[in-house]
Amino acid sequence: MKKIPVYVISGFLGSGKTTVLLHMINHFKKENKQPGIILNELGDENVEKHLFSEEKMIELLNGCICCTIQGDLKGTLQSLKNEPIDVLLIEGTGVANPLEIRDILFDPHFIDTFELQSMISIVDASHYLEYQSFFASSKEIRALLKEQIEAASLLIINKIDLVSEKELKKVERKILLEMNRDIPMYQTTHGEIPLEILLEKRVHVVEVSEQDHHHHHHHHHIEAIKMKWAKPITRKQLEEKLKSLATKVIRAKGIVYLDTSNDLYEFQYAAKQLSVHKIKENESPKIILIGKDLSKEEIERLFQEEN
């Protein structure tokens, strides 16, 4: 089954997310593709709703995708699985942590339907230094901006026409300090970005089967590895294997047969804690590892080892 490509757009309030989103929508419509749109707002009304009156849009109101309405996002993605859409565009609130959105897209219930293409984060050059100031902003705002930059696979510095060259250089230096890896940055005014830059696939999920030993992948940034895993595994074995990857795997999730039973269990692993619960759904078993500097070969070897 062909997967639905997904783009996630994030950025602080007023950074230009909606302008970029509309640019993408117009492109897909010219290509005769049907976009699906998920818009998230903190309030109980989306004041920009009129801009999307002709689109297949779902609003998630009264909360932030990554916290209070995470369940709503999962429900929305579930409902979109069988909808006739060619691409999905998700715009988080200005206060959303995009990594939480990414983790939901990497969920075992969605990873076979939706294919994350890029995490696009937009920075407002005219306010960035103010938001970084200890005197003019809060600790929460500074943490949020850091999360949005760390999550990005493409970073857009918007509204550069509103700052001097000297101030722009200062913004760039500050952003580089927040980055935890080398990602492309693009400077623009009015959110005008060439489509070949905006739509490039920048998030890479490598798929592995239990017997797959001979294919080598050379992506510089593998965000996730998905393994088909039909063999039963004990909880102890699973926990030990995940803990041995602690420096590289930030989170793990999946659906497995535990021990020798025919029952499927869904698991979540974060902060070195493993939780499992039995599920009734007829899902295919798989293990998804999310992190940085992931090595397909190392993970293959680890999961082939008998405990």
C-alpha contacts under 8 A as a table, 3 or more apart, distances in Angstrom:
res1	aa1	res2	aa2	distance
1	M	113	T	7.84
2	K	113	T	7.55
3	K	112	D	6.81
3	K	113	T	4.91
3	K	114	F	5.25
3	K	115	E	5.84
4	I	85	I	7.54
4	I	86	D	6.03
4	I	87	V	5.50
4	I	88	L	6.82
4	I	113	T	6.19
4	I	114	F	4.72
4	I	115	E	5.79
5	P	86	D	7.33
5	P	87	V	5.06
5	P	88	L	6.22
5	P	114	F	5.94
5	P	115	E	4.73
5	P	116	L	5.87
5	P	117	Q	6.11
6	V	87	V	6.01
6	V	88	L	4.70
6	V	89	L	5.81
6	V	90	I	7.48
6	V	114	F	6.50
6	V	115	E	5.78
6	V	116	L	4.65
6	V	117	Q	5.59
6	V	118	S	7.36
7	Y	88	L	6.48
7	Y	89	L	5.03
7	Y	90	I	6.25
7	Y	116	L	6.25
7	Y	117	Q	5.67
7	Y	118	S	5.28
7	Y	119	M	6.27
7	Y	120	I	7.34
8	V	89	L	6.10
8	V	90	I	4.80
8	V	91	E	6.05
8	V	92	G	7.61
8	V	98	P	7.55
8	V	101	I	7.96
8	V	116	L	7.98
8	V	118	S	6.49
8	V	119	M	5.00
8	V	120	I	5.99
9	I	17	K	6.53
9	I	21	L	7.56
9	I	89	L	7.59
9	I	90	I	6.13
9	I	91	E	4.88
9	I	92	G	6.57
9	I	119	M	6.28
9	I	120	I	4.82
9	I	121	S	5.90
9	I	122	I	7.63
10	S	17	K	6.63
10	S	91	E	6.16
10	S	92	G	5.62
10	S	93	T	7.27
10	S	94	G	6.79
10	S	96	A	7.29
10	S	98	P	6.56
10	S	119	M	7.71
10	S	120	I	6.21
10	S	121	S	4.76
10	S	122	I	6.23
10	S	148	Q	6.82
11	G	15	S	5.95
11	G	16	G	7.74
11	G	17	K	6.49
11	G	93	T	7.88
11	G	94	G	5.53
11	G	95	V	7.78
11	G	121	S	5.30
11	G	122	I	4.66
11	G	123	V	6.03
11	G	145	L	7.78
11	G	148	Q	6.61
12	F	15	S	5.64
12	F	93	T	7.78
12	F	94	G	4.16
12	F	95	V	6.27
12	F	122	I	7.48
12	F	123	V	7.00
12	F	124	D	7.66
12	F	145	L	7.11
13	L	93	T	7.56
13	L	94	G	4.45
13	L	95	V	7.41
14	G	17	K	7.53
14	G	94	G	7.78
14	G	124	D	7.36
15	S	122	I	6.10
15	S	123	V	5.71
15	S	124	D	4.57
15	S	158	N	6.95
16	G	19	T	5.42
16	G	20	V	6.57
16	G	122	I	6.96
16	G	124	D	7.46
16	G	158	N	7.15
16	G	190	H	7.31
16	G	191	G	6.21
17	K	20	V	5.32
17	K	21	L	6.15
17	K	91	E	7.30
17	K	122	I	6.69
17	K	191	G	7.94
18	T	21	L	4.86
18	T	22	L	6.10
18	T	91	E	7.82
19	T	22	L	5.29
19	T	23	H	6.31
19	T	190	H	7.42
19	T	191	G	6.06
20	V	23	H	5.05
20	V	24	M	6.39
20	V	191	G	5.54
20	V	192	E	7.31
20	V	193	I	7.94
21	L	24	M	5.18
21	L	25	I	6.23
21	L	89	L	7.59
21	L	91	E	7.65
22	L	25	I	4.97
22	L	26	N	6.14
23	H	26	N	5.37
23	H	27	H	6.43
24	M	27	H	5.15
24	M	28	F	6.34
24	M	195	L	7.79
25	I	28	F	5.28
25	I	29	K	6.21
25	I	35	P	6.67
26	N	29	K	5.23
26	N	30	K	6.25
27	H	30	K	5.21
27	H	31	E	6.41
28	F	31	E	4.97
28	F	32	N	6.38
28	F	33	K	5.14
28	F	34	Q	6.95
28	F	35	P	6.74
29	K	32	N	4.88
29	K	33	K	5.31
29	K	34	Q	6.46
29	K	35	P	7.46
30	K	33	K	7.42
33	K	85	I	7.59
33	K	86	D	5.67
33	K	87	V	7.45
34	Q	84	P	7.44
34	Q	85	I	5.05
34	Q	86	D	5.20
34	Q	87	V	6.74
35	P	55	E	7.52
35	P	56	K	6.97
35	P	85	I	5.67
35	P	86	D	5.82
35	P	87	V	4.92
35	P	88	L	5.73
35	P	89	L	7.11
36	G	55	E	7.44
36	G	56	K	5.35
36	G	57	M	6.08
36	G	85	I	5.78
36	G	86	D	7.52
36	G	87	V	6.14
36	G	88	L	4.67
36	G	89	L	6.21
37	I	55	E	7.58
37	I	56	K	6.30
37	I	57	M	4.65
37	I	58	I	6.18
37	I	88	L	5.81
37	I	89	L	4.87
37	I	90	I	5.92
37	I	91	E	7.84
38	I	57	M	5.91
38	I	58	I	4.95
38	I	59	E	5.91
38	I	60	L	7.26
38	I	88	L	7.68
38	I	89	L	6.31
38	I	90	I	4.77
38	I	91	E	6.28
39	L	57	M	7.31
39	L	58	I	6.33
39	L	59	E	4.93
39	L	60	L	6.15
39	L	90	I	6.19
39	L	91	E	5.14
39	L	92	G	6.42
39	L	93	T	7.83
40	N	59	E	5.85
40	N	60	L	4.68
40	N	61	L	5.83
40	N	63	G	7.50
40	N	64	C	6.73
40	N	65	I	6.56
40	N	91	E	6.38
40	N	92	G	5.19
40	N	93	T	5.36
41	E	44	D	7.44
41	E	45	E	7.34
41	E	46	N	6.22
41	E	59	E	7.59
41	E	60	L	6.40
41	E	61	L	4.95
41	E	62	N	6.39
41	E	63	G	6.51
41	E	64	C	6.92
41	E	92	G	7.45
41	E	93	T	5.37
42	L	61	L	5.90
42	L	62	N	4.74
42	L	63	G	4.65
42	L	64	C	6.01
42	L	93	T	6.64
43	G	46	N	7.25
43	G	61	L	6.01
43	G	62	N	4.74
43	G	63	G	7.06
44	D	61	L	5.35
44	D	62	N	5.04
45	E	61	L	6.71
46	N	49	K	5.37
46	N	59	E	7.73
46	N	61	L	7.51
47	V	50	H	7.59
48	E	51	L	5.71
48	E	52	F	7.66
49	K	52	F	5.64
49	K	53	S	6.67
50	H	53	S	5.16
52	F	55	E	5.27
52	F	57	M	7.08
58	I	76	T	7.85
60	L	63	G	7.33
60	L	65	I	7.57
60	L	69	I	7.52
60	L	72	D	7.19
60	L	73	L	7.55
61	L	64	C	7.90
62	N	69	I	8.00
63	G	67	C	7.42
63	G	68	T	5.39
63	G	69	I	5.65
64	C	67	C	5.58
64	C	68	T	5.75
64	C	69	I	5.94
64	C	70	Q	7.62
64	C	92	G	7.40
64	C	93	T	6.29
64	C	95	V	7.18
64	C	96	A	5.94
65	I	68	T	6.71
65	I	69	I	5.12
65	I	70	Q	5.09
65	I	72	D	7.80
65	I	73	L	6.46
65	I	92	G	6.58
65	I	93	T	7.54
65	I	96	A	6.60
65	I	100	E	7.95
65	I	101	I	6.99
66	C	69	I	6.85
66	C	70	Q	5.43
66	C	96	A	5.99
66	C	97	N	6.15
66	C	98	P	7.36
66	C	100	E	5.14
66	C	101	I	6.10
67	C	70	Q	5.46
68	T	71	G	7.87
69	I	72	D	5.02
69	I	73	L	6.52
70	Q	73	L	5.19
70	Q	74	K	6.49
71	G	74	K	5.13
71	G	75	G	6.19
72	D	75	G	4.97
72	D	76	T	6.01
73	L	76	T	4.96
73	L	77	L	6.14
74	K	77	L	5.17
74	K	78	Q	6.15
74	K	104	I	7.10
75	G	78	Q	5.04
75	G	79	S	6.27
76	T	79	S	5.09
76	T	80	L	6.27
77	L	80	L	5.02
77	L	81	K	6.38
77	L	110	F	7.55
78	Q	81	K	5.45
78	Q	110	F	7.70
79	S	82	N	6.89
79	S	83	E	7.41
80	L	83	E	4.98
81	K	113	T	6.71
85	I	88	L	7.25
92	G	95	V	7.66
92	G	96	A	5.71
92	G	98	P	7.40
93	T	96	A	5.29
95	V	144	L	6.75
96	A	144	L	7.61
97	N	100	E	5.88
97	N	101	I	7.32
97	N	144	L	6.74
97	N	147	E	6.06
97	N	148	Q	6.13
98	P	101	I	5.06
98	P	102	R	6.25
98	P	119	M	7.65
98	P	147	E	7.50
98	P	148	Q	6.25
98	P	151	A	6.20
99	L	102	R	4.92
99	L	103	D	6.14
99	L	147	E	7.68
99	L	148	Q	7.97
99	L	151	A	5.72
100	E	103	D	5.11
100	E	104	I	6.48
101	I	104	I	5.27
101	I	105	L	6.50
102	R	105	L	5.13
102	R	106	F	6.30
102	R	116	L	7.79
103	D	106	F	4.97
103	D	107	D	6.29
104	I	107	D	4.99
104	I	110	F	7.64
105	L	110	F	5.85
105	L	111	I	6.00
105	L	114	F	6.81
105	L	115	E	7.81
105	L	116	L	7.10
106	F	110	F	6.53
106	F	111	I	5.02
106	F	224	A	7.98
106	F	288	I	7.40
107	D	110	F	5.41
107	D	111	I	5.79
107	D	253	K	6.95
107	D	254	G	7.38
107	D	288	I	7.83
108	P	111	I	5.54
108	P	112	D	7.50
108	P	253	K	7.04
108	P	254	G	5.44
108	P	255	I	6.88
108	P	286	K	7.05
108	P	287	I	7.74
108	P	288	I	7.20
109	H	112	D	7.33
109	H	283	E	7.65
110	F	113	T	5.35
110	F	114	F	5.98
111	I	114	F	5.52
111	I	115	E	6.69
112	D	115	E	7.53
116	L	119	M	7.97
116	L	203	V	6.38
117	Q	199	L	7.76
117	Q	200	E	7.32
117	Q	201	K	4.65
117	Q	202	R	5.85
117	Q	203	V	5.34
117	Q	204	H	7.78
118	S	152	A	7.86
118	S	153	S	5.92
118	S	154	L	7.09
118	S	199	L	7.57
118	S	200	E	7.34
118	S	201	K	5.84
118	S	202	R	5.13
118	S	203	V	5.42
119	M	151	A	6.81
119	M	152	A	5.01
119	M	153	S	5.09
119	M	154	L	6.35
119	M	202	R	7.82
119	M	203	V	7.51
120	I	152	A	5.58
120	I	153	S	6.23
120	I	154	L	4.99
120	I	155	L	6.03
120	I	156	I	7.38
121	S	148	Q	6.18
121	S	149	I	6.49
121	S	151	A	7.73
121	S	152	A	5.40
121	S	153	S	7.82
121	S	154	L	6.40
121	S	155	L	5.02
121	S	156	I	6.19
122	I	155	L	5.96
122	I	156	I	4.71
122	I	157	I	6.02
122	I	158	N	6.66
123	V	128	Y	6.93
123	V	155	L	7.47
123	V	156	I	6.10
123	V	157	I	4.87
123	V	158	N	5.88
124	D	127	H	5.68
124	D	128	Y	5.80
124	D	157	I	6.22
124	D	158	N	5.22
124	D	159	K	6.00
125	A	128	Y	5.30
125	A	129	L	7.73
125	A	157	I	5.97
125	A	158	N	5.83
125	A	159	K	5.68
125	A	160	I	5.73
125	A	162	L	7.59
125	A	163	V	6.96
125	A	168	L	6.88
125	A	171	V	6.72
126	S	129	L	7.66
126	S	159	K	6.35
126	S	160	I	6.96
126	S	162	L	5.74
126	S	163	V	5.76
127	H	130	E	5.25
127	H	131	Y	6.21
128	Y	131	Y	5.10
128	Y	132	Q	6.26
128	Y	171	V	6.80
129	L	132	Q	4.98
129	L	133	S	6.28
129	L	171	V	6.47
130	E	133	S	5.20
130	E	136	A	6.04
130	E	137	S	7.01
131	Y	136	A	6.61
131	Y	137	S	5.27
131	Y	138	S	7.93
131	Y	141	I	6.87
131	Y	142	R	6.60
132	Q	136	A	7.80
132	Q	137	S	6.70
132	Q	141	I	7.98
132	Q	142	R	5.76
133	S	136	A	5.31
133	S	137	S	5.84
134	F	137	S	5.90
134	F	138	S	6.84
134	F	139	K	7.68
135	F	138	S	7.96
137	S	141	I	6.53
137	S	142	R	7.36
138	S	141	I	5.31
138	S	142	R	6.48
139	K	142	R	5.23
139	K	143	A	6.18
140	E	143	A	5.12
140	E	144	L	6.10
141	I	144	L	5.05
141	I	145	L	6.24
142	R	145	L	5.28
142	R	146	K	6.29
143	A	146	K	5.12
143	A	147	E	6.27
144	L	147	E	5.06
144	L	148	Q	6.27
145	L	148	Q	5.15
145	L	149	I	6.26
146	K	149	I	5.20
146	K	150	E	6.05
146	K	178	E	5.95
146	K	179	M	7.96
147	E	150	E	5.07
147	E	151	A	6.05
148	Q	151	A	5.25
148	Q	152	A	6.38
149	I	152	A	5.32
149	I	155	L	7.11
149	I	175	I	7.53
149	I	178	E	6.84
149	I	179	M	6.41
150	E	178	E	6.98
150	E	179	M	5.57
150	E	180	N	6.17
150	E	181	R	7.92
152	A	155	L	5.92
152	A	183	I	7.54
153	S	183	I	5.91
153	S	184	P	7.25
153	S	202	R	5.96
153	S	203	V	6.87
154	L	183	I	6.26
154	L	184	P	5.48
154	L	185	M	6.23
154	L	186	Y	7.82
154	L	198	L	7.91
154	L	202	R	7.67
155	L	183	I	7.30
155	L	184	P	6.32
155	L	185	M	4.75
155	L	186	Y	6.34
156	I	185	M	5.75
156	I	186	Y	4.87
156	I	187	Q	5.89
156	I	188	T	7.21
157	I	160	I	7.02
157	I	185	M	7.12
157	I	186	Y	6.05
157	I	187	Q	4.70
157	I	188	T	6.21
158	N	187	Q	6.00
158	N	188	T	4.93
158	N	189	T	5.39
158	N	190	H	6.78
158	N	191	G	5.97
159	K	162	L	5.72
159	K	163	V	7.69
159	K	188	T	6.33
159	K	189	T	4.56
159	K	190	H	6.15
159	K	191	G	7.53
160	I	163	V	5.58
160	I	164	S	7.94
160	I	168	L	7.04
160	I	187	Q	6.86
160	I	188	T	6.11
160	I	189	T	5.69
161	D	164	S	7.72
161	D	189	T	6.06
163	V	167	E	6.03
163	V	168	L	6.28
164	S	167	E	5.17
164	S	168	L	6.17
165	E	168	L	5.05
165	E	169	K	6.28
166	K	169	K	5.25
166	K	170	K	6.47
167	E	170	K	5.03
167	E	171	V	6.27
168	L	171	V	4.98
168	L	172	E	6.22
169	K	172	E	5.07
169	K	173	R	6.26
170	K	173	R	5.13
170	K	174	K	6.24
171	V	174	K	5.19
171	V	175	I	6.19
172	E	175	I	5.13
172	E	176	L	6.17
173	R	176	L	5.18
173	R	177	L	6.47
174	K	177	L	5.26
174	K	178	E	6.71
175	I	178	E	5.14
175	I	179	M	6.47
176	L	179	M	5.24
179	M	182	D	7.24
186	Y	193	I	7.88
188	T	191	G	6.00
188	T	192	E	6.05
188	T	193	I	6.75
189	T	192	E	6.12
193	I	197	I	6.97
193	I	198	L	6.45
194	P	197	I	5.52
194	P	198	L	6.33
195	L	198	L	4.81
195	L	199	L	5.75
196	E	199	L	5.53
196	E	200	E	5.98
197	I	200	E	5.60
201	K	204	H	7.83
203	V	221	H	7.61
203	V	222	I	7.22
203	V	223	E	6.46
204	H	219	H	7.28
204	H	221	H	6.91
204	H	222	I	5.13
204	H	223	E	5.79
204	H	224	A	6.87
205	V	222	I	6.10
205	V	223	E	6.04
205	V	224	A	4.74
205	V	225	I	5.43
205	V	226	K	6.88
206	V	217	H	7.77
206	V	222	I	7.06
206	V	224	A	6.50
206	V	225	I	4.79
206	V	226	K	6.12
206	V	296	K	7.57
207	E	225	I	5.85
207	E	226	K	4.71
207	E	227	M	5.77
207	E	228	K	7.81
208	V	212	D	6.03
208	V	225	I	7.22
208	V	226	K	6.03
208	V	227	M	4.55
208	V	228	K	6.39
208	V	296	K	7.84
208	V	300	E	7.78
209	S	212	D	5.10
209	S	227	M	5.33
209	S	228	K	4.82
209	S	229	W	6.89
210	E	227	M	7.17
210	E	228	K	6.48
210	E	229	W	6.30
210	E	300	E	7.67
210	E	304	Q	7.51
212	D	215	H	7.04
212	D	300	E	7.96
213	H	297	E	7.68
213	H	300	E	7.33
216	H	296	K	7.86
216	H	297	E	7.80
217	H	296	K	7.47
219	H	222	I	6.01
220	H	293	D	7.98
221	H	292	K	7.12
221	H	293	D	6.59
221	H	294	L	7.96
222	I	225	I	7.37
222	I	291	G	7.94
222	I	292	K	6.72
222	I	293	D	6.64
222	I	294	L	6.03
223	E	290	I	5.90
223	E	291	G	5.71
223	E	292	K	5.99
223	E	293	D	7.95
223	E	294	L	7.36
224	A	288	I	6.75
224	A	289	L	5.38
224	A	290	I	4.43
224	A	291	G	6.31
224	A	294	L	7.45
225	I	288	I	5.70
225	I	289	L	5.20
225	I	290	I	6.75
225	I	294	L	7.68
225	I	296	K	7.19
226	K	286	K	6.88
226	K	287	I	5.77
226	K	288	I	4.51
226	K	289	L	6.52
227	M	286	K	5.49
227	M	287	I	5.12
227	M	288	I	6.38
228	K	285	P	6.37
228	K	286	K	4.53
228	K	287	I	6.56
229	W	256	V	6.90
229	W	285	P	5.59
229	W	286	K	4.90
229	W	287	I	6.47
230	A	256	V	7.01
230	A	257	Y	7.09
230	A	284	S	7.98
230	A	285	P	5.65
230	A	286	K	7.26
231	K	256	V	7.89
231	K	257	Y	6.86
232	P	256	V	6.90
232	P	257	Y	4.66
232	P	258	L	5.37
232	P	259	D	5.41
232	P	260	T	5.73
232	P	261	S	7.66
233	I	237	Q	6.47
233	I	238	L	6.58
233	I	256	V	7.39
233	I	257	Y	6.39
233	I	258	L	5.15
233	I	259	D	5.22
233	I	260	T	7.61
234	T	237	Q	5.20
234	T	238	L	6.24
234	T	258	L	5.28
234	T	259	D	4.56
235	R	238	L	5.16
235	R	239	E	6.08
235	R	258	L	6.50
235	R	259	D	7.36
236	K	239	E	5.16
236	K	240	E	6.12
237	Q	240	E	5.22
237	Q	241	K	6.16
237	Q	307	N	6.44
238	L	241	K	5.29
238	L	242	L	6.21
239	E	242	L	5.24
239	E	243	K	6.08
239	E	274	L	6.60
240	E	243	K	5.12
240	E	244	S	6.19
241	K	244	S	5.25
241	K	245	L	6.78
241	K	302	L	6.91
241	K	303	F	7.23
242	L	245	L	5.30
242	L	246	A	6.64
242	L	249	V	7.61
242	L	252	A	7.79
242	L	269	Y	7.93
242	L	272	K	7.97
243	K	246	A	5.03
243	K	272	K	6.31
245	L	248	K	5.60
245	L	249	V	5.64
246	A	249	V	5.39
246	A	250	I	6.99
246	A	272	K	7.33
247	T	250	I	7.63
248	K	291	G	5.56
248	K	292	K	5.54
248	K	293	D	6.32
248	K	294	L	6.19
249	V	252	A	7.02
249	V	289	L	6.25
249	V	290	I	5.62
249	V	291	G	4.38
249	V	292	K	6.79
249	V	294	L	7.46
250	I	270	A	6.54
250	I	271	A	7.52
250	I	289	L	7.90
250	I	290	I	5.87
250	I	291	G	4.79
250	I	292	K	7.72
251	R	268	Q	7.63
251	R	269	Y	5.57
251	R	270	A	4.89
251	R	271	A	7.71
251	R	289	L	6.30
251	R	290	I	5.18
251	R	291	G	6.62
252	A	268	Q	5.95
252	A	269	Y	4.91
252	A	270	A	6.76
252	A	287	I	7.39
252	A	288	I	5.59
252	A	289	L	4.53
252	A	290	I	5.81
253	K	266	E	7.43
253	K	267	F	5.37
253	K	268	Q	4.47
253	K	269	Y	6.04
253	K	287	I	6.12
253	K	288	I	5.32
253	K	289	L	6.74
254	G	266	E	5.68
254	G	267	F	5.47
254	G	268	Q	6.92
254	G	285	P	7.20
254	G	286	K	5.40
254	G	287	I	4.38
254	G	288	I	5.62
255	I	264	L	6.50
255	I	265	Y	5.50
255	I	266	E	4.35
255	I	267	F	6.26
255	I	283	E	7.57
255	I	284	S	7.33
255	I	285	P	4.78
255	I	286	K	5.31
255	I	287	I	6.42
256	V	264	L	5.59
256	V	265	Y	5.41
256	V	266	E	6.50
256	V	267	F	7.79
256	V	285	P	5.03
256	V	286	K	6.35
256	V	287	I	7.39
257	Y	260	T	7.22
257	Y	261	S	6.65
257	Y	262	N	6.49
257	Y	263	D	5.97
257	Y	264	L	4.87
257	Y	265	Y	6.17
257	Y	285	P	7.27
258	L	261	S	6.30
258	L	263	D	7.16
258	L	264	L	6.97
258	L	265	Y	6.68
263	D	278	K	7.10
263	D	279	I	7.73
264	L	278	K	5.99
264	L	279	I	5.86
264	L	280	K	7.32
264	L	285	P	7.64
265	Y	276	V	6.26
265	Y	277	H	5.37
265	Y	278	K	4.29
265	Y	279	I	5.55
266	E	276	V	5.62
266	E	277	H	5.52
266	E	278	K	6.29
266	E	279	I	6.48
267	F	274	L	6.99
267	F	275	S	5.58
267	F	276	V	4.28
267	F	277	H	6.56
268	Q	274	L	5.90
268	Q	275	S	5.42
268	Q	276	V	6.56
269	Y	272	K	6.58
269	Y	273	Q	5.55
269	Y	274	L	4.52
269	Y	275	S	6.47
270	A	273	Q	5.44
270	A	274	L	6.84
291	G	294	L	6.52
294	L	299	I	7.99
295	S	298	E	5.27
295	S	299	I	6.27
296	K	299	I	5.31
296	K	300	E	6.10
297	E	300	E	5.07
297	E	301	R	6.24
298	E	301	R	5.23
298	E	302	L	6.23
299	I	302	L	5.03
299	I	303	F	6.21
300	E	303	F	5.43
300	E	304	Q	6.19
301	R	304	Q	5.17
301	R	305	E	6.39
302	L	305	E	5.43
303	F	306	E	7.82
